[in-house]
């Protein structure tokens, strides 16, 4: 197992300008539930463009601003140590340090290995719902940055979306470790009842309650997101 001695857990969050509320609530949930220091970096496209490391044109099938920039994490880490990437449309209800402790140096990355075959052709705000093997695997990754040196800015900017998200750059699926599904629970895709335990990391992959159009769907887990938002805005006297 990895004996990384970093003082804080480096976490990168995909940022989309339409999901600022989701990003802020996710970050608050990470801080409020973690037992150790964390360092959170939102991947803001304009900032990466200004750095000169992200310059690919937006793909018509690209549903979020961070669809491809997530694969720049190893470069941003100088290809050293481990890091966590997660989409912004998530909510953490457990100590993220428990996920961090699962990293294993035999793997290049670790993730929840979903078998998600979308039943519809669109998702939030009418965005295209693409179908491909390993869908949603890249939405939360524990990344062993020293073993992902192929992910240079040039490669990330030129590789196809399927090549990146299907991890074809690894050339070996045995380099992908598996994490239990409650660390990337797909709301309205996976089944959950009121009697079940709340997932450790909830993921509104089809669209979350920060979108007006999604609030009417009434998933009971949406209440947890609103509770976290309310708590983050609480005024103290």
VEXMAR-303247 format. One record per residue (C-alpha): residue number from 1; residue in three letters; x, y, z. Coordinates in pm, 1 decimal, always signed. Example, Ala and Ser with C-alpha at 12.3 -4.5 7.8 and 13.67 -1.06 7.14 Angstrom:
PT  milo  kemar         u         v         w
PT     1    ala   +1230.0    -450.0    +780.0
PT     2    ser   +1367.0    -106.0    +714.0
This chain:
PT  milo  kemar         u         v         w
PT     1    unk      +0.0      +0.0      +0.0
PT     2    unk    +102.3    +360.7     -59.5
PT     3    unk    +274.1    +545.2    +226.2
PT     4    unk    +222.5    +898.3     +90.6
PT     5    unk    +311.6   +1149.7    +364.4
PT     6    unk    +159.0   +1465.7    +213.7
PT     7    unk     +23.4   +1704.6    +476.2
PT     8    unk    -306.3   +1737.4    +290.9
PT     9    unk    -512.4   +1534.5     +47.6
PT    10    unk    -502.9   +1696.8    -300.1
PT    11    unk    -852.9   +1699.5    -449.1
PT    12    unk    -939.8   +1837.7    -792.6
PT    13    unk   -1302.2   +1920.5    -868.0
PT    14    unk   -1441.2   +1955.8   -1218.3
PT    15    unk   -1586.2   +2304.9   -1256.8
PT    16    unk   -1868.0   +2406.5   -1490.6
PT    17    unk   -1988.5   +2768.6   -1494.5
PT    18    unk   -2351.1   +2647.1   -1482.3
PT    19    unk   -2290.0   +2443.9   -1167.6
PT    20    unk   -2124.8   +2695.0    -935.3
PT    21    unk   -2374.3   +2614.6    -659.8
PT    22    unk   -2299.3   +2243.9    -691.4
PT    23    unk   -1924.0   +2306.9    -673.6
PT    24    unk   -1951.0   +2522.4    -360.7
PT    25    unk   -2175.9   +2276.7    -176.8
PT    26    unk   -1954.0   +1980.5    -267.5
PT    27    unk   -1642.8   +2157.8    -140.3
PT    28    unk   -1818.7   +2247.8    +184.6
PT    29    unk   -1928.1   +1886.1    +233.4
PT    30    unk   -1569.8   +1768.6    +182.8
PT    31    unk   -1432.0   +2007.4    +443.5
PT    32    unk   -1706.3   +1946.7    +696.2
PT    33    unk   -1671.0   +1569.1    +690.6
PT    34    unk   -1293.5   +1523.0    +661.1
PT    35    unk   -1077.6   +1426.2    +957.8
PT    36    unk    -755.4   +1569.1    +809.2
PT    37    unk    -643.8   +1867.3    +595.8
PT    38    unk    -745.3   +1869.8    +231.2
PT    39    unk    -646.7   +2093.7     -58.1
PT    40    unk    -925.1   +2150.8    -311.4
PT    41    unk    -857.4   +2287.7    -660.4
PT    42    unk   -1149.0   +2353.8    -898.0
PT    43    unk   -1050.8   +2291.3   -1261.1
PT    44    unk   -1169.2   +2620.2   -1414.3
PT    45    unk   -1134.9   +2604.8   -1793.2
PT    46    unk   -1047.2   +2973.0   -1844.3
PT    47    unk    -764.5   +2945.9   -1591.7
PT    48    unk    -623.7   +2635.9   -1761.4
PT    49    unk    -646.9   +2815.5   -2096.6
PT    50    unk    -460.0   +3114.8   -1952.0
PT    51    unk    -189.0   +2876.4   -1830.7
PT    52    unk    -151.0   +2752.5   -2188.9
PT    53    unk    -213.3   +2389.6   -2096.3
PT    54    unk    -570.8   +2353.5   -2223.6
PT    55    unk    -654.0   +2457.6   -2576.2
PT    56    unk    -880.0   +2198.3   -2736.7
PT    57    unk   -1202.3   +2322.1   -2894.3
PT    58    unk   -1527.9   +2225.0   -2729.7
PT    59    unk   -1662.3   +1894.1   -2856.6
PT    60    unk   -2034.8   +1881.8   -2954.1
PT    61    unk   -2069.1   +1573.7   -2729.3
PT    62    unk   -1899.8   +1748.0   -2436.6
PT    63    unk   -2165.8   +1794.5   -2166.7
PT    64    unk   -1952.6   +1985.8   -1913.5
PT    65    unk   -1663.6   +2231.5   -1917.6
PT    66    unk   -1439.7   +1974.1   -1747.8
PT    67    unk   -1510.6   +1671.4   -1965.2
PT    68    unk   -1146.2   +1650.7   -2072.6
PT    69    unk    -955.5   +1883.7   -1838.3
PT    70    unk    -982.7   +1622.5   -1561.0
PT    71    unk    -705.5   +1429.0   -1733.2
PT    72    unk    -462.7   +1716.3   -1668.1
PT    73    unk    -451.8   +1629.9   -1297.0
PT    74    unk    -127.3   +1423.2   -1320.4
PT    75    unk     +43.0   +1714.2   -1499.8
PT    76    unk     -83.4   +1962.6   -1238.5
PT    77    unk     +60.8   +1731.7    -972.4
PT    78    unk    +396.3   +1730.9   -1155.2
PT    79    unk    +340.3   +1355.5   -1199.8
PT    80    unk    +410.3   +1298.6    -829.7
PT    81    unk    +203.5   +1128.5    -560.3
PT    82    unk    -166.5   +1058.2    -563.4
PT    83    unk    -464.6   +1287.8    -614.7
PT    84    unk    -842.4   +1261.2    -618.9
PT    85    unk   -1056.9   +1391.9    -901.2
PT    86    unk   -1434.8   +1421.0    -878.0
PT    87    unk   -1713.6   +1581.4   -1077.2
PT    88    unk   -1875.0   +1885.9    -919.0
PT    89    unk   -2225.7   +1733.5    -921.4
PT    90    unk   -2153.6   +1530.4    -610.8
PT    91    unk   -2204.0   +1548.6    -234.4
PT    92    unk   -1975.2   +1387.5     +22.2
PT    93    unk   -2136.3   +1248.2    +337.4
PT    94    unk   -1833.8   +1058.2    +472.5
PT    95    unk   -1471.8   +1129.9    +565.3
PT    96    unk   -1287.4   +1149.7    +230.7
PT    97    unk    -977.4   +1030.2    +414.9
PT    98    unk   -1136.8    +683.2    +419.0
PT    99    unk   -1132.2    +686.6     +40.1
PT   100    unk    -776.3    +826.9     +36.5
PT   101    unk    -653.1    +535.2    +247.9
PT   102    unk    -764.3    +286.4     -17.5
PT   103    unk    -500.6    +391.6    -272.3
PT   104    unk    -272.6    +110.5    -381.2
PT   105    unk     +54.1    +161.2    -570.1
PT   106    unk      -0.3    -147.7    -788.0
PT   107    unk    -258.2     +56.0    -981.7
PT   108    unk    -232.1    +358.5   -1206.9
PT   109    unk    -575.6    +473.1   -1096.5
PT   110    unk    -871.0    +348.4    -896.5
PT   111    unk   -1241.5    +411.2    -945.8
PT   112    unk   -1592.1    +271.9    -914.1
PT   113    unk   -1642.9     +36.8   -1207.6
PT   114    unk   -2000.4    +115.3   -1304.6
PT   115    unk   -2197.2     -75.2   -1564.1
PT   116    unk   -2403.5    +225.4   -1668.2
PT   117    unk   -2589.3    +197.2   -1998.4
PT   118    unk   -2801.6    +514.8   -2031.2
PT   119    unk   -3163.9    +459.3   -2129.6
PT   120    unk   -3207.6    +811.5   -2269.8
PT   121    unk   -3021.2   +1017.9   -2527.1
PT   122    unk   -3007.8   +1338.3   -2319.7
PT   123    unk   -2954.3   +1445.5   -1959.8
PT   124    unk   -2953.3   +1779.1   -1773.8
PT   125    unk   -3031.1   +2091.5   -1978.6
PT   126    unk   -3072.0   +1874.5   -2287.4
PT   127    unk   -2702.6   +1780.1   -2298.3
PT   128    unk   -2612.0   +1473.0   -2503.0
PT   129    unk   -2603.3   +1148.9   -2303.8
PT   130    unk   -2320.9    +953.1   -2466.1
PT   131    unk   -2302.7    +574.6   -2444.3
PT   132    unk   -1963.7    +405.4   -2418.1
PT   133    unk   -1787.4    +133.8   -2213.2
PT   134    unk   -1663.1    +243.4   -1869.8
PT   135    unk   -1912.4    +528.5   -1857.2
PT   136    unk   -1881.4    +732.0   -1535.7
PT   137    unk   -1560.1    +555.6   -1433.6
PT   138    unk   -1371.2    +882.6   -1481.2
PT   139    unk   -1618.6   +1089.1   -1276.6
PT   140    unk   -1433.7   +1000.1    -955.2
PT   141    unk   -1075.2    +878.8    -970.9
PT   142    unk    -794.5    +809.9    -730.4
PT   143    unk    -500.5    +888.6    -958.3
PT   144    unk    -147.1    +755.6    -912.7
PT   145    unk     +11.2   +1050.4   -1093.2
PT   146    unk    +359.8    +904.4   -1137.7
PT   147    unk    +207.0    +621.0   -1341.1
PT   148    unk      +4.7    +850.3   -1568.9
PT   149    unk    +287.6   +1037.4   -1743.0
PT   150    unk    +130.6    +971.5   -2083.2
PT   151    unk    -129.2   +1236.0   -1990.3
PT   152    unk     +72.0   +1535.0   -2108.3
PT   153    unk    -112.6   +1856.2   -2201.1
PT   154    unk     -46.4   +1780.8   -2567.4
PT   155    unk    -197.7   +1432.8   -2537.4
PT   156    unk    -500.8   +1549.5   -2339.1
PT   157    unk    -572.5   +1823.2   -2590.6
PT   158    unk    -549.9   +1594.9   -2893.5
PT   159    unk    -678.2   +1253.0   -2782.6
PT   160    unk   -1038.7   +1160.3   -2855.8
PT   161    unk   -1295.6   +1167.2   -2580.4
PT   162    unk   -1346.1    +792.7   -2594.0
PT   163    unk    -970.9    +732.9   -2580.9
PT   164    unk    -947.9    +937.8   -2262.2
PT   165    unk   -1262.4    +824.0   -2079.9
PT   166    unk   -1217.8    +457.0   -2166.3
PT   167    unk    -860.5    +473.8   -2033.0
PT   168    unk    -716.0    +338.5   -2356.3
PT   169    unk    -399.5    +532.4   -2271.4
PT   170    unk    -326.1    +278.9   -1998.4
PT   171    unk    -314.6     -11.1   -2246.8
PT   172    unk    -407.8    -248.0   -1964.3
PT   173    unk    -733.2    -258.4   -1766.1
PT   174    unk    -551.2    -448.7   -1491.1
PT   175    unk    -395.6    -114.5   -1394.4
PT   176    unk    -739.1     +11.6   -1286.3
PT   177    unk    -823.4     -72.3    -925.3
PT   178    unk   -1181.4    -102.8    -804.4
PT   179    unk   -1355.2     +99.5    -533.7
PT   180    unk   -1696.0     +16.5    -383.0
PT   181    unk   -1994.7    +182.6    -550.3
PT   182    unk   -2096.7    +392.1    -248.9
PT   183    unk   -1797.8    +617.3    -328.7
PT   184    unk   -1965.6    +719.9    -655.1
PT   185    unk   -2334.0    +642.6    -621.9
PT   186    unk   -2528.3    +739.1    -936.1
PT   187    unk   -2856.1    +894.1    -825.4
PT   188    unk   -3160.0    +790.3   -1033.8
PT   189    unk   -2940.6    +526.2   -1199.9
PT   190    unk   -2862.7    +296.2    -906.6
PT   191    unk   -3136.6    +181.4    -671.5
PT   192    unk   -3159.7    +312.8    -315.5
PT   193    unk   -3446.1    +305.6     -64.4
PT   194    unk   -3514.6    +502.6    +251.5
PT   195    unk   -3401.8    +198.1    +451.2
PT   196    unk   -3057.9    +185.6    +287.7
PT   197    unk   -2749.7    +363.4    +417.7
PT   198    unk   -2680.9    +703.1    +262.2
PT   199    unk   -2400.6    +668.0      +2.3
PT   200    unk   -2062.3    +810.9     +98.0
PT   201    unk   -2033.9   +1010.4    -224.5
PT   202    unk   -2356.3   +1087.6    -409.9
PT   203    unk   -2343.9   +1176.0    -779.5
PT   204    unk   -2626.6   +1351.4    -965.5
PT   205    unk   -2496.2   +1243.3   -1306.5
PT   206    unk   -2834.2   +1303.2   -1476.7
PT   207    unk   -2874.3   +1650.8   -1327.7
PT   208    unk   -2901.2   +1783.7    -974.3
PT   209    unk   -3142.6   +2001.0    -774.8
PT   210    unk   -2939.2   +2316.4    -845.4
PT   211    unk   -3106.3   +2303.5   -1187.8
PT   212    unk   -3466.4   +2428.5   -1172.1
PT   213    unk   -3578.6   +2162.0   -1417.4
PT   214    unk   -3452.6   +1883.7   -1188.1
PT   215    unk   -3616.9   +1997.3    -862.6
PT   216    unk   -3955.3   +1860.6    -959.5
PT   217    unk   -3829.7   +1503.0    -991.5
PT   218    unk   -3844.4   +1462.1    -616.0
PT   219    unk   -3555.7   +1224.8    -541.4
PT   220    unk   -3538.0   +1203.4    -161.5
PT   221    unk   -3158.8   +1236.7    -171.6
PT   222    unk   -3200.1   +1589.8    -305.9
PT   223    unk   -3292.2   +1693.0     +49.6
PT   224    unk   -2938.6   +1609.2    +163.3
PT   225    unk   -2798.2   +1852.0     -92.0
PT   226    unk   -3031.6   +2131.9     +19.2
PT   227    unk   -2947.5   +2062.3    +383.6
PT   228    unk   -2576.3   +2095.4    +307.7
PT   229    unk   -2633.3   +2418.9    +116.3
PT   230    unk   -2838.1   +2565.0    +401.0
PT   231    unk   -2575.6   +2464.4    +655.9
PT   232    unk   -2296.2   +2621.0    +449.0
PT   233    unk   -2483.4   +2954.0    +443.5
PT   234    unk   -2569.4   +2958.5    +812.5
PT   235    unk   -2509.6   +3288.9    +988.8
PT   236    unk   -2345.6   +3281.7   +1329.8
PT   237    unk   -2393.1   +3551.8   +1590.9
